[in-house]
Amino acid sequence: MPDLAEILWDTWGVPHVFARSEEAAFRAFGWAQMHAHGDLLLRLYGLARGRGAEYWGEKYLASDRLIRQMGVAQRAPVWLAAQEREMHANITAFVNGVNAYAEGHADALAPDTRAVLPVTPDDVFAHIQRVYLVYLTLGGQRPAGEPYNDILPYSTLLPDAPAMGTGVAGSNAWAVGGSRSESGHGLLLANPHLYWGDAHTFFEAHLNISQNGQPDLNLYGVAQVGWPVLRYGFNEHLGWAHTVNTLKGWDAFALTPNGDGYLLDGEKRAFTVRHETLLVRAPDGALRTEHLKVLESEHGPVVTEQDGRPVAVRCVGLDVAPIPGIFAQYWAMAQARDHGEFERALARHQNAMFNVLYADTDGHAAYYFTGLVPRRAGGHWSDWAGTLSGDRRELIWHEVHDFSELPRLVDPPSGWLQNANNPPWLATLPPALDPAAFPGYLSPQMVTPREQRSIRMLRSLERPTLEDLMACVNDTRSETAERLVPPLLEAAERSGSELARQAAGVLAGWDHRFDSASAQAHLFSRWLVGLGANRTLSNVTREPWQESEPLDTPRGLADEGAALSALEQAASALLQEYGSLERPWGTLTHARRGEYSVPGHGHLDPFGVFRVSGFQPAAEGMFDMAFGTTYIAAIEFSRPVRARVLLAYGNSSQPNSPHVGDQLPLFARGELRPAWLTRPEVEAHLARRDEVCSIDG
């Protein structure tokens, strides 16, 4: 008898999958992803094949070259073959669901994406490799002023992403233990900040599996489109959130050419050579052939040149410490029922990067610096940040640190843990981790205003509640403004500049928030950008950060003259452009998807705003939100679990879907939705019902 799964779609376009087996749930999940994001999913899989230019033209050729150079397609079937029987069956079921939807709804898909069909399980494993290439090479945070290697521009890895800088990932996350919370239950806040599109797009879903009439799993969260498992999730016992950590999981090596090879420890070494054939589609549909010669050194594949020298890339999670078990690990995390089971799932060590914040019904709270950290030949984090010499074999790493060797905190005396894309050292206060106990290259030592804002808010909550988390996640107060506006006003008062004093008068009336109605926020933003502040403010402040005053330093203005000059320039520009020094932030910025457009709010680092929003230039001098807050989940692990959620840009990217952007009005008002976790709740908000069979034919 066919194993049916029901998909109950609620009024926000969230699929609630009710199934009697894992395979049925995975198949329905693939079907549901195609319904909500079919064109995007197929495009992502086509790019992961290294055939984007063949399907969609020259724009994707650089991406195809890199995917081929990194051996993604060749590695995918090897990873598939490494799956245990159950996960192999689940991945196959997910793919079958994708293809079943495409067969029955071909007219719902764009003609140019149908060329990718049919999807195969290999595509799923190629896609996860491409996603981790993005995170590992571009997502890692770095201290201000320290060298960093940008040889793989994000426009290559994310050809469809907005053109706004090189950083691609961020997040806030909190975990509060039962010893601290008002209810005595664990609290969790998940608040990832990613680009609004491409491989970063989240898909919200609820998976309920009941076998033999007994509930087996009730899981809620988000997957990135193309993933067969949830990446952020919670069940009736526990939940987890991620932030991008400061892990440096790749290195670039500049090689010294020697004839048809290269030098290593003074000896000539030969490249391993393989050849790839790429097809490129012209606007008229004609295909041309391009031949790609791939050179591989002992360091890794050569992907570019710098100053006439070949540059090879070595990346964890691919050939060094491969992660074919990543989906099995996430599925084990999702099925865990207590802290011990969850930690054992993490210890599989199949996630190449990310911090993990955890909370549960037993009141535990935990923080893990997880990922694959190369076991390097000593040194500080910054020693490995730029392009390395390819002449020395000792710099080529072959192993990664074990899970047990990485920073971890469980139930600290403070009762709370947090991360805002910073090193692990201030996950809680007082600090409970000693940087000296770990290799110097594991993570830099740095503090950003957003982390200080995160700690300040969380520490001020004596007995946090779910409602406290919901309020804090919408906080738009600028830690940087709190720090720098007072000395700027003092400097302006002492100056002889009428314009500087006029601008200071405007800032004096500001509450330091980047709300949509904040009329002074734009002036401060122009001033700080003009001053050239870095992420940590270390280049514009008089006193550096001090471990003894972790929340109150750095402080003061390093150069009052430069600060006043930047203020005059910002004020002059605003007067020329708008005729006023005051303009509500939401009349300059907005968030748009589909038919929805709402005033913008929040800001990026280095402004120290917890509610992160990143904007790109748009028409008529406006700025569109392109990065920042995506999914929000505030969860109390009571019995039953209470959860409030939001997916800012909506739960579909398919043209004409009513759910493209339909959550933006809530986003603008700072509201979260209840997560409907039971069948009666779902049926009370039912918009559509589908049945998906788990057996072909």
Protein Blocks (a to p, Z undefined) as FASTA:
>chain_A
ZZdddddddfkopacdddfbfklmmmmmmmmmmmmmmmmmmmmmmmmnopmmmmnojklm
mmmmmmmmnommmmmmmmmmmpcfklmmmmmmmmmmmmmmmmmmmmmpcfklmmmpccdf
klmmmmmmmmmmmmmmmmpccdehiacdfkbcfklmmmmbccedjbfbdcddddddfklm
mnopacddddddddeehjllccdddddddeehiafbdcdddddehiabdfbdcdfkbccd
ddddfbdfbdcdddddehjbcceehiacdddddddddddddfkopacdddddddddfkbc
cfbdeehiacddddehilnopafklmmmmmmmmmpcbfklmmmmmmnopafbdcdddddf
kopacdddedjddddeejjfklmmmccdfkbmklpcfbdcdfklpccdehifkopacdeh
iafklmpccdfbdfklpcfklpccdddfklmmmmmmmmmmmbacfklmmmmmmpcbdfkl
mmmmmmmmmmmmmpmbfklmmmmmmmmmpghiacfklmklmmmmmmmmmnopafkommmc
fbdcdfklmmlccedjfblmlmmmmmmmmmmmmmmmnopabdcfklmgccdehjbccdde
djddfklpabacdddddeehiacdfbdjfbdcddddddddddddddfkopafbehiakgo
plmmmmmnopacdddfbfklmmmmcfbdcdddfbgZZ
